[in-house]
Amino acid sequence: MSDGAVVVIGGTSGICLRLAETYAGRGMPVVISGRDRSRAADVATAIDGTATACGVDLAEPATIRDCLADIGPVSRLVLGAVERDENAVAQYDVSRAMRLVTLKLVGYTEVIHTLLPRLTGDASILLFGGLALRRPYPGSTTVTTVNGGVTGIVHTLAVELAPIRVNGIHPGIVGDSPYWADKEQTLEATRGRTPLGRLVTMDEVVDASIFLLENGGVNGVNLDVDGGWLLR
């Protein structure tokens, strides 16, 4: 891997924080971002003392360029900022829908646009989506739609940015993630439908993420990591 940082947008918690910690543990320079710069800085300090942080809200794309101005060369770019949203059509909240669509589709793309001149020759990009794309639920219209958009961004940018590799990862329900850890009823029902007989873990999603970022033969792939949940 050439010189350059691993930049994890949305790296202050959950799977993306674990991914940032893993790269830092391998001696890579790491930059994480969160909407709250102060909190992001505290999380970065806790990683290993060398990680750095910036504050950026992808739902405000006009601010992204200035927020990322201090980042130098980038060898791995991870776009994992998410917002949970259940927005039923009967009570449709346009402002929430617009925020999520802007964050995932415009925000992700603007980050790539901003950092493109700083990507190293062997750089790779990973976008986080989710399996609401293929298994929708009541209130998931916006989430399902934007995750479909993530798939499209992966395909178009793998062509447009060649030879830079661009891949997507779509985790299922991750049993030990902070969001799902206390939702036992949902977890138990999902275990029963998962051929593994258990849920995937954060470490397994991190391993899959690193595979997509590091394997030079993988490009334009949208990878489901769900233990086979979609098969039932």
Secondary structure by P-SEA (a helix, b strand, c coil): ccccccccccccccaaaaaaaaaaaaccbbbbbcccaaaaaaaaaaacccbbbbbbcccccccccccccccccccbbbbbbbbbbbcccccccaaaaaaaaaacaaaaaaaaaaaccccccbbbbbbbbccccccccccaaaaaaaaaaaaaaaaaaaaaacccccbbbbbcccccccccccaaaaaaaaaaaccccccccaaaaaaaaaaaaccccccccccccccccccc
